[in-house]
Amino acid sequence: MSVDHTEPVRPAAHAMRFAALYAEIQQFYAHQMQLFDRHDSERWAATFTNGAVFVLPALDAPVCGRAALAASVRGNRERQERDGTQLRHWIGMLDVDVRPDGTLRTCAYALVYATPRGGTPVVSRVFVMRDELVGRCGAWHVRHRVVSRDGLPEDGSAQGAGPL
């Protein structure tokens, strides 16, 4: 049996659309994390919906809404300046699930690198980030984010969890 290799193999149209969507979501997270690491609080918060909910193991309660999200970034900046440490977030192993209503469910790993002033970067924390993304006005926004940290119980009850 022989196979004709003269015709180019073309991926199905839906696979091409998904590949484009996947690249778009990767770019969304790259942009969002760079805003976060630069402490661009207002622009970072604008990547969330107005009523977004952010659940993080280091916090006693979820952060709700853009104003509270922006305030948390300003607090992170003050803490890092005081400690003399730069944090960088790397997002990888992204899984994207398109829901019937057009929302996206994503799951990704987040590595946090900490670099003390004049020091060497080290992986400080490893998280799993689960998001619900919605499309609004031609852009993606996080409506709900749950972050769990490796080494902590799912409820985040351990001490010393630290900020994202």
C-alpha positions in Angstrom: 0.0 0.0 0.0 1.3 3.4 -0.9 0.4 6.9 0.4 0.3 9.9 -2.0 2.5 12.6 -0.5 2.0 15.1 -3.3 -1.0 16.7 -1.6 -0.2 18.9 1.3 -1.7 17.9 4.6 -4.1 20.6 5.8 -5.3 20.7 9.4 -9.0 20.9 9.9 -10.4 24.4 10.0 -11.4 24.0 13.7 -7.9 22.9 14.6 -6.5 26.0 12.9 -9.0 28.2 14.8 -8.1 26.6 18.1 -4.4 27.1 17.4 -5.0 30.8 16.8 -7.1 31.0 20.0 -4.4 29.2 22.0 -1.8 31.6 20.8 -4.1 34.5 21.6 -4.5 33.2 25.2 -0.8 32.7 25.6 -0.3 36.3 24.6 -3.0 37.4 27.0 -1.2 35.7 29.9 2.3 37.0 28.8 0.9 40.5 28.7 -1.0 40.2 32.0 2.0 38.8 33.9 4.3 41.4 32.6 1.9 44.1 33.8 1.8 42.4 37.1 5.6 42.1 37.4 6.0 45.8 36.5 3.4 46.7 39.2 1.2 48.4 36.6 -1.8 48.0 38.9 -4.5 49.7 36.9 -3.7 48.1 33.6 -3.3 44.7 35.2 -6.6 45.0 37.0 -8.2 46.0 33.7 -7.5 42.5 32.4 -10.2 41.3 34.8 -13.9 41.9 34.7 -15.4 44.6 36.9 -16.7 42.0 39.3 -13.9 39.5 39.1 -13.1 37.1 41.9 -9.5 36.1 42.7 -8.9 33.3 45.2 -5.3 32.9 46.5 -4.0 30.7 49.3 -2.1 33.5 51.0 -5.2 35.6 51.5 -7.9 35.2 54.2 -10.6 36.1 51.7 -11.0 36.3 47.9 -10.1 39.6 46.2 -13.2 41.0 44.5 -13.3 43.7 41.8 -10.8 45.7 39.9 -10.2 48.3 42.6 -9.3 45.7 45.1 -7.1 43.9 42.6 -5.2 47.1 41.8 -4.7 47.8 45.5 -3.2 44.3 46.0 -0.7 45.0 43.3 0.3 48.3 44.9 0.7 46.4 48.2 2.9 43.8 46.4 5.1 46.6 45.1 5.6 48.2 48.5 6.5 44.8 50.0 9.0 44.0 47.3 10.6 47.4 47.5 10.9 47.0 51.3 12.3 43.4 51.0 14.6 44.3 48.0 13.3 41.4 46.0 12.0 41.4 42.4 9.4 38.7 41.5 8.8 37.5 38.0 6.0 35.1 37.0 6.3 32.5 34.3 3.1 30.9 33.0 3.3 27.5 31.2 1.7 24.2 30.5 -1.4 26.0 29.5 -4.6 24.0 28.9 -7.5 25.8 27.2 -11.1 24.5 27.2 -13.7 26.3 25.1 -17.1 26.1 26.8 -20.4 26.0 24.8 -21.2 29.5 25.9 -18.0 30.9 24.5 -16.2 31.3 27.8 -12.8 29.7 28.3 -11.6 27.6 31.2 -7.9 27.6 31.5 -5.4 25.8 33.7 -1.7 26.6 33.8 1.3 26.3 36.0 2.8 29.5 37.3 6.4 29.6 38.5 7.5 32.6 40.6 11.1 33.6 40.4 12.5 35.7 43.3 15.6 37.7 42.8 17.1 39.5 45.8 18.8 42.8 45.1 22.3 41.9 43.8 21.5 38.2 44.1 20.6 35.2 42.0 17.1 34.3 40.8 15.5 31.2 42.4 12.2 29.5 42.0 10.3 30.8 45.0 6.8 29.2 44.5 4.9 26.9 42.2 1.2 27.5 41.6 -1.6 26.0 39.6 -3.8 28.8 38.2 -7.3 28.1 37.1 -9.2 30.8 35.3 -12.6 31.5 33.7 -12.1 33.9 30.8 -14.8 35.9 29.0 -14.5 37.9 25.8 -15.6 41.5 26.1 -15.1 44.3 23.7 -12.7 42.3 21.6 -10.5 41.3 24.5 -10.3 38.5 27.0 -10.9 39.2 30.7 -10.6 37.0 33.8 -13.9 36.6 35.5 -12.8 34.1 38.1 -9.3 32.9 39.1 -8.3 30.3 41.7 -4.7 29.8 42.5 -3.4 26.9 44.5 0.2 26.6 45.7 2.2 23.4 45.7 3.0 22.3 49.2 -0.1 23.8 50.8 -3.5 22.3 51.5 -6.1 23.2 48.9 -7.7 25.6 51.4 -4.4 27.5 51.8 -4.5 27.1 55.6 -0.7 26.7 56.0 1.3 29.6 57.3 3.8 31.5 55.2 2.1 31.1 51.9 3.3 34.5 50.7 1.8 36.8 48.0 1.5 35.7 44.4 
